């Protein structure tokens, strides 16, 4: 129960705080990008079973792979993709917390 509350807080509440604190003029846009980063969870549909509470998604699913994470990190170096990269890395960090709590 606590793990779920933490997980979804890190997906929904903390990104709102990040957007408000660090991007006050465009917080709505940044928050929507953070919410949009959850689309990488579509790669869970490729797994069988789709949801396994004992599986760490980081390193398992294609969009959660270490290669994908490297691309997300590289995107931080480019102005046009920086916020998207930040949102994707935050998503991975959030999912990694679940792995540590298992």
Secondary structure in CASP SS format (residue, H / E / C, confidence):
PFRMAT SS
TARGET T0000
AUTHOR 0000-0000-0000
METHOD secondary structure of the structure
MODEL  1
X C 1.00
X H 1.00
X H 1.00
X H 1.00
X H 1.00
X H 1.00
X H 1.00
X H 1.00
X H 1.00
X H 1.00
X H 1.00
X H 1.00
X H 1.00
X H 1.00
X H 1.00
X H 1.00
X H 1.00
X H 1.00
X H 1.00
X H 1.00
X H 1.00
X H 1.00
X C 1.00
X H 1.00
X H 1.00
X H 1.00
X H 1.00
X H 1.00
X H 1.00
X H 1.00
X H 1.00
X H 1.00
X H 1.00
X H 1.00
X H 1.00
X H 1.00
X H 1.00
X H 1.00
X H 1.00
X H 1.00
X H 1.00
X H 1.00
X H 1.00
X H 1.00
X H 1.00
X H 1.00
X C 1.00
X C 1.00
X C 1.00
X C 1.00
X C 1.00
X C 1.00
X C 1.00
X C 1.00
X C 1.00
X C 1.00
X C 1.00
X C 1.00
X C 1.00
X C 1.00
X C 1.00
X H 1.00
X H 1.00
X H 1.00
X C 1.00
X H 1.00
X H 1.00
X H 1.00
X H 1.00
X H 1.00
X H 1.00
X H 1.00
X H 1.00
X H 1.00
X H 1.00
X H 1.00
X H 1.00
X C 1.00
X H 1.00
X H 1.00
X H 1.00
X H 1.00
X H 1.00
X H 1.00
X H 1.00
X H 1.00
X H 1.00
X H 1.00
X H 1.00
X H 1.00
X H 1.00
X H 1.00
X H 1.00
X H 1.00
X H 1.00
X H 1.00
X H 1.00
X H 1.00
X H 1.00
X H 1.00
X H 1.00
X C 1.00
END
